[in-house]
Amino acid sequence: MSYDESSVLEVVEKVSRSVVNINTVRLLHDVFYRVVPVKGMGSGVIIDSKGYVLTNNHVVQGAEKIEVTMVSGEVLAGKLVGTCASTDIAVVKVDGERFPAAKLGDSDKLKVGQRVFAIGNPFGLTGGPSVTAGVVSAVNRSIRSKQVVFEGFVQTDAAINPGNSGGPLVDVHGRVIAINTAIIPFAHGIGFAIPINSAERCSDDIIRFGRVLWPWIGVSGLSVTREIADYYGLSVDSGVLVAEVVSKGPADRAGLGKGDIIVGLNDTAIRSVKELQREVQRKKVGDTVKLAFVRGSQKLVVELVLEKTP
């Protein structure tokens, strides 16, 4: 695929002005219970001219001190605004105005094979951000860490080295389409990034409320399989079988009850608990959604307003 290299170099240079280096200090205890300062590093990208920086949660988690180094070399004190561990996103604030904010894209429109660039500060090297090139290798990847399973990640073969975490993955137009977050040790050409739509949804809540307000429908249940459907004589062989409805929660007020089987949310088919959780978390608190469910042999649709998770 041909493209205008000069225009790409221009947009990459422009985005690089918004990329920062993040240095942290954590206080840990050694085997003798003495307090030992441990330094860490990562990258970030300015998403608001008022000084809001988007980075990874694991870059700043537990940090007693955060320093943000601008592309000009200026070092500013950073204050942690909030984090979202389930998406590995954090927002750091530096004092000042008129910072060069990066332009954000739409990760829902990503296509496998499109060219991307990873920008960051690998190994904490001086001299400004570095750039690696690659393509989107896959979308909607799930990867597991020690604490959590991350859903919907972008996979890329653009090199993501230590210190690149928290830096932007950008397209040929200079739009940030993901936040670099992880590499698989000993693998070659496999890196992962958080889709910018998920990251932006978290950062918006963090900036406004100091934390992420996850939407909630107020039910617990289990995924319906063919075996479960045959055993209990259910009329459908996929969906979410409602086992409990929280009193006075959104689903309760909408009329859902135990034994109902959720099969759709808006225009998306729901086949499992995992899919229901994913679709609900794509919405915002206060959104009105249409929930399709099966009760006996009837298929019904109700509207409910998503509330924040208690």
C-alpha positions as CSV (number, residue, x, y, z in Angstrom):
1,M,0.0,0.0,0.0
2,S,1.5,3.3,-1.0
3,Y,1.3,6.5,1.1
4,D,2.9,9.9,1.2
5,E,5.9,9.4,3.4
6,S,6.5,13.1,3.9
7,S,3.0,13.7,5.2
8,V,3.3,10.8,7.5
9,L,6.6,12.0,8.9
10,E,4.9,15.4,9.5
11,V,2.0,14.0,11.5
12,V,4.2,11.7,13.5
13,E,6.5,14.7,14.4
14,K,3.4,16.6,15.5
15,V,2.1,13.8,17.7
16,S,5.5,13.4,19.3
17,R,5.2,16.8,20.8
18,S,2.3,15.5,22.9
19,V,4.2,12.4,24.1
20,V,5.9,12.6,27.6
21,N,8.2,10.6,29.7
22,I,6.9,9.5,33.1
23,N,9.3,8.7,36.0
24,T,8.0,7.4,39.3
25,V,9.3,6.5,42.7
26,R,7.8,3.8,44.8
27,L,8.6,3.0,48.4
28,L,9.1,-0.7,49.0
29,H,10.4,-2.7,52.0
30,D,13.4,-5.0,51.7
31,V,13.9,-8.3,53.5
32,F,15.0,-6.3,56.6
33,Y,11.8,-4.2,56.4
34,R,13.8,-1.1,55.5
35,V,12.1,1.4,53.2
36,V,13.8,1.3,49.7
37,P,12.9,3.8,46.9
38,V,12.4,2.0,43.6
39,K,12.3,4.0,40.4
40,G,10.0,3.2,37.4
41,M,9.5,4.7,34.0
42,G,6.9,4.8,31.2
43,S,5.3,7.0,28.7
44,G,2.2,9.1,28.4
45,V,0.3,11.3,26.0
46,I,-1.3,14.7,26.6
47,I,-5.0,14.5,25.8
48,D,-6.0,18.0,27.0
49,S,-4.3,21.3,26.8
50,K,-5.0,21.9,30.5
51,G,-2.3,19.3,31.3
52,Y,-4.1,16.0,31.5
53,V,-1.9,13.1,30.6
54,L,-3.2,9.6,29.7
55,T,-0.9,6.6,30.6
56,N,-1.1,3.1,32.0
57,N,-2.2,2.3,35.5
58,H,0.7,-0.1,35.9
59,V,3.1,2.8,35.1
60,V,2.0,4.9,38.1
61,Q,0.4,2.4,40.4
62,G,1.7,2.8,44.0
63,A,3.9,5.8,43.1
64,E,4.9,8.2,45.8
65,K,6.3,10.6,43.3
66,I,5.6,11.3,39.7
67,E,7.7,13.4,37.3
68,V,6.5,14.2,33.8
69,T,9.2,15.2,31.2
70,M,8.0,17.2,28.2
71,V,9.5,16.8,24.8
72,S,11.2,20.1,25.4
73,G,13.1,18.6,28.3
74,E,11.1,20.5,31.0
75,V,10.4,18.4,34.0
76,L,7.0,18.9,35.8
77,A,5.5,17.4,38.9
78,G,2.6,15.1,38.2
79,K,-0.4,14.4,40.3
80,L,-2.4,11.2,39.9
81,V,-6.0,12.1,39.2
82,G,-7.4,8.6,39.1
83,T,-7.0,5.1,37.7
84,C,-8.9,2.2,36.1
85,A,-7.2,-1.1,36.9
86,S,-9.5,-3.2,34.8
87,T,-8.4,-1.4,31.6
88,D,-4.9,-0.4,32.8
89,I,-5.6,3.3,32.3
90,A,-4.6,6.2,34.5
91,V,-4.7,10.0,34.2
92,V,-2.0,12.3,35.5
93,K,-2.3,16.1,35.8
94,V,0.5,18.6,35.4
95,D,0.1,22.3,36.2
96,G,0.1,24.7,33.3
97,E,-1.9,25.7,30.2
98,R,-1.7,25.4,26.4
99,F,0.0,22.0,26.4
100,P,0.1,20.4,22.9
101,A,-2.8,17.9,23.1
102,A,-2.9,14.9,20.7
103,K,-5.9,14.3,18.5
104,L,-7.9,11.2,19.3
105,G,-9.2,8.8,16.7
106,D,-12.0,6.1,16.6
107,S,-10.7,2.7,17.6
108,D,-14.1,1.1,16.5
109,K,-13.0,1.7,12.9
110,L,-9.7,0.0,13.1
111,K,-8.9,-2.5,10.4
112,V,-6.5,-5.4,10.5
113,G,-3.5,-4.5,8.3
114,Q,-3.7,-0.8,8.6
115,R,-0.4,1.0,9.3
116,V,0.3,2.3,12.8
117,F,3.1,3.9,14.7
118,A,4.0,3.4,18.4
119,I,5.5,6.4,20.1
120,G,7.2,6.4,23.5
121,N,10.3,6.6,25.5
122,P,11.8,3.0,25.6
123,F,14.3,2.3,28.4
124,G,14.0,6.0,29.5
125,L,16.5,7.1,26.9
126,T,17.1,10.9,26.5
127,G,16.6,12.8,23.3
128,G,12.9,12.7,22.9
129,P,10.3,10.1,22.0
130,S,11.2,7.3,19.6
131,V,8.9,5.8,16.9
132,T,8.4,2.3,15.7
133,A,6.2,1.3,12.7
134,G,3.9,-1.7,12.1
135,V,0.4,-2.7,11.4
136,V,-2.7,-3.6,13.3
137,S,-2.3,-7.4,13.6
138,A,-5.6,-8.1,15.2
139,V,-8.4,-6.5,17.2
140,N,-10.5,-7.6,20.2
141,R,-7.8,-9.6,21.7
142,S,-8.0,-10.9,25.3
143,I,-4.9,-11.1,27.4
144,R,-4.5,-12.3,31.0
145,S,-2.3,-10.7,33.7
146,K,-1.8,-12.0,37.2
147,Q,-4.8,-10.0,38.5
148,V,-7.2,-9.5,35.6
149,V,-8.2,-10.5,32.1
150,F,-8.1,-7.5,29.7
151,E,-10.7,-7.6,26.9
152,G,-10.8,-6.0,23.5
153,F,-7.1,-5.1,23.1
154,V,-5.5,-4.1,19.8
155,Q,-2.6,-6.4,18.7
156,T,0.2,-4.8,16.7
157,D,3.7,-5.8,15.5
158,A,5.0,-2.3,16.0
159,A,7.8,-2.7,18.6
160,I,6.7,-1.9,22.1
161,N,9.7,-1.9,24.4
162,P,10.1,-1.4,28.1
163,G,9.3,2.3,28.8
164,N,6.8,2.5,25.9
165,S,3.9,1.6,28.2
166,G,1.4,4.4,28.3
167,G,2.5,6.0,25.0
168,P,0.2,6.4,22.0
169,L,-0.4,4.1,19.0
170,V,-1.3,6.4,16.1
171,D,-2.5,6.0,12.6
172,V,-1.1,7.6,9.4
173,H,-3.2,10.7,10.0
174,G,-1.7,11.3,13.5
175,R,-4.7,10.3,15.4
176,V,-4.2,8.3,18.6
177,I,-6.1,5.0,18.2
178,A,-4.8,3.1,21.2
179,I,-2.5,3.3,24.3
180,N,0.4,0.9,24.3
181,T,0.3,-1.3,27.3
182,A,1.9,-4.7,27.2
183,I,4.4,-7.0,25.5
184,I,4.6,-10.8,25.8
185,P,8.0,-11.8,27.2
186,F,10.2,-13.7,24.7
187,A,7.8,-13.2,21.9
188,H,8.7,-11.4,18.7
189,G,6.4,-8.9,17.0
190,I,3.5,-9.2,19.5
191,G,2.4,-6.1,21.4
192,F,-0.9,-4.9,22.8
193,A,-2.6,-1.6,23.2
194,I,-5.9,-0.4,24.8
195,P,-8.4,0.9,22.2
196,I,-8.6,4.7,22.5
197,N,-12.4,4.6,22.8
198,S,-12.1,2.5,26.0
199,A,-9.3,4.6,27.3
200,E,-11.2,7.9,26.6
201,R,-14.3,6.6,28.2
202,C,-12.3,5.9,31.4
203,S,-10.3,9.2,31.2
204,D,-13.5,11.2,30.8
205,D,-14.9,9.8,34.0
206,I,-11.6,10.1,35.9
207,I,-11.3,13.8,35.0
208,R,-14.9,14.5,35.9
209,F,-15.4,12.3,38.9
210,G,-12.0,11.1,40.0
211,R,-12.9,7.5,39.2
212,V,-14.6,5.4,36.6
213,L,-18.4,5.1,37.0
214,W,-19.1,1.6,35.6
215,P,-22.7,1.2,34.4
216,W,-24.8,-1.5,36.0
217,I,-28.1,-3.3,35.2
218,G,-28.5,-5.0,38.6
219,V,-28.6,-8.8,37.8
220,S,-26.4,-11.8,38.3
221,G,-26.6,-14.9,36.2
222,L,-24.9,-17.6,34.2
223,S,-24.1,-18.3,30.6
224,V,-26.6,-20.6,28.9
225,T,-25.0,-23.5,27.0
226,R,-26.7,-26.2,25.0
227,E,-26.1,-28.6,27.8
228,I,-27.8,-26.3,30.4
229,A,-30.6,-25.6,28.0
230,D,-31.3,-29.3,27.5
231,Y,-31.0,-30.1,31.2
232,Y,-33.5,-27.4,32.2
233,G,-35.6,-27.5,29.1
234,L,-34.9,-23.9,28.2
235,S,-36.3,-22.5,24.9
236,V,-32.9,-21.0,23.8
237,D,-29.4,-22.5,24.0
238,S,-27.5,-19.2,24.5
239,G,-27.9,-16.0,26.5
240,V,-27.7,-15.1,30.2
241,L,-29.9,-16.9,32.6
242,V,-30.9,-14.5,35.4
243,A,-30.2,-16.1,38.8
244,E,-30.7,-13.0,40.9
245,V,-32.3,-9.5,40.4
246,V,-31.1,-6.7,42.8
247,S,-34.1,-5.2,44.5
248,K,-34.9,-1.7,43.2
249,G,-32.1,-1.9,40.7
250,P,-32.5,-1.0,37.0
251,A,-33.5,-4.6,35.9
252,D,-35.9,-4.9,38.8
253,R,-37.7,-1.7,37.9
254,A,-37.8,-2.8,34.3
255,G,-39.6,-6.0,35.2
256,L,-36.9,-8.7,34.8
257,G,-37.1,-11.7,37.1
258,K,-35.3,-14.9,38.0
259,G,-35.4,-17.4,35.2
260,D,-35.5,-14.8,32.4
261,I,-32.9,-15.3,29.8
262,I,-31.2,-12.1,28.4
263,V,-30.5,-12.5,24.7
264,G,-29.9,-9.0,23.4
265,L,-28.8,-5.5,24.3
266,N,-29.9,-2.9,21.8
267,D,-28.9,-4.3,18.4
268,T,-26.3,-6.8,19.8
269,A,-27.0,-10.4,20.4
270,I,-26.0,-11.6,23.9
271,R,-24.8,-15.2,24.2
272,S,-22.9,-15.2,27.5
273,V,-22.2,-13.3,30.7
274,K,-19.0,-12.1,29.2
275,E,-20.7,-10.6,26.2
276,L,-23.3,-8.9,28.4
277,Q,-20.6,-7.4,30.7
278,R,-18.7,-6.2,27.6
279,E,-21.7,-4.5,26.1
280,V,-22.9,-2.9,29.3
281,Q,-19.4,-1.5,30.0
282,R,-19.4,0.1,26.6
283,K,-22.3,2.3,27.7
284,K,-22.3,5.2,30.2
285,V,-24.2,5.7,33.4
286,G,-27.5,7.3,32.5
287,D,-27.8,5.7,29.1
288,T,-31.1,4.1,28.2
289,V,-30.8,0.6,26.6
290,K,-33.2,-1.9,25.2
291,L,-32.8,-5.3,26.8
292,A,-34.3,-8.4,25.0
293,F,-35.0,-11.4,27.0
294,V,-36.9,-14.7,26.8
295,R,-39.5,-15.7,29.4
296,G,-40.9,-19.1,28.8
297,S,-41.7,-19.2,25.1
298,Q,-42.1,-15.4,24.8
299,K,-39.4,-12.9,23.7
300,L,-39.8,-9.5,25.3
301,V,-38.0,-6.2,25.1
302,V,-37.8,-3.6,27.9
303,E,-36.1,-0.3,28.3
304,L,-33.9,0.4,31.4
305,V,-31.6,3.2,32.5
306,L,-28.1,2.2,33.4
307,E,-27.0,3.2,36.9
308,K,-23.5,3.3,38.4
309,T,-22.3,0.1,40.1
310,P,-22.9,0.3,43.8
